[in-house]
Amino acid sequence: MKKFINFTLLNYVFVICFSCQNEPELIKLSGPVFGTGYNIQYFSKEGEKYENKIYDLFDEVNRSLSTYQTDSDISKLNRNEIDELDHHFKTVFKASKKIYRETEGAFDPTIGNVVNAWDFGAETNKFKTDSTTIDSLMRFVGFNRIGFRNGKIEKQNPSIYLEFNAIAKGYSIDLIAEFLEKKGVENYLVEIGGEVRTKGMNLKKQSYWKVGVQRPRFDGGQDPNDYAVAISLKNESMATSGSYRKFKIDKNGNKYTHIINTKTGYPTKTNILSVSVIGPNAMLADGYATAFKAMGLDKVKLFIQDHPELKVYFIYQSKQGVESLALNNFPID
């Protein structure tokens, strides 16, 4: 009887220790990237930290798509020094074309030099911000004037300038997410500068990953813990575009935002404070959020009737004050 009891206890201890060793560990990684910050959380049975590989992927994106780096592929393309681009560039280019066509040009990566003229881009103080300069630069805006042929990119005019800053952050999130999935990670949250993609659950809380849409602040500040709404993402991605944080005030006291109207070349005049888009991946959510900010409420309402895969949440200013609008069953906890 005594031997049987000892064996049972030993077996029980073995089972407990074995289950402890296989309990998924929550890995948290964070740091600066792309002029903002990243936050990655995932559960790993092996406790693997993929920091070096993740930094390598960030570097790949920068070398391909960053107009803030003079030796990147896109910077060289803008100087007409190369015409063969890598798979990162081609993936983002293809997605940008899709959004450009569907939104009838509200999203247009060739607006980059106009963005620079308003001092919101990578090359500040490059141009004078006057009507003559804006009109001149708008002659080279139009994403339909650039494309791939026989594997090489062709520009109708060498002065066409590309910038993918409105979609590259989302693409980077997808890149990290796909890397984690290849490593067998089934539960993760990847966030860069407020854009996020999730899969599975937060096993510590036994719930879907919860994120928030920040409440607009008119002083340009930011409180990371002040949310207008909280939502649970279920194997989805969300991106937010807003005008309340990134703006400039000229010498006459006029306030203008970084969302440039691709038809006029001037900052978009809108009552929309922020628009959040939930989509099938972070790259598309990022691009559509930028386009929707420029399109406005009425056009977006019509647009998403044919796009049930997109869920949208607006925060806007009306005569009654700050209001919100959820479209296509945007989930609010």
Summary of the structure (lengths in Angstrom):
residues: 333
radius of gyration: 23.1
end to end distance: 56.1
largest distance: 97.4
contacts: 1014
relative contact order: 0.12
helix: 35%
strand: 27%
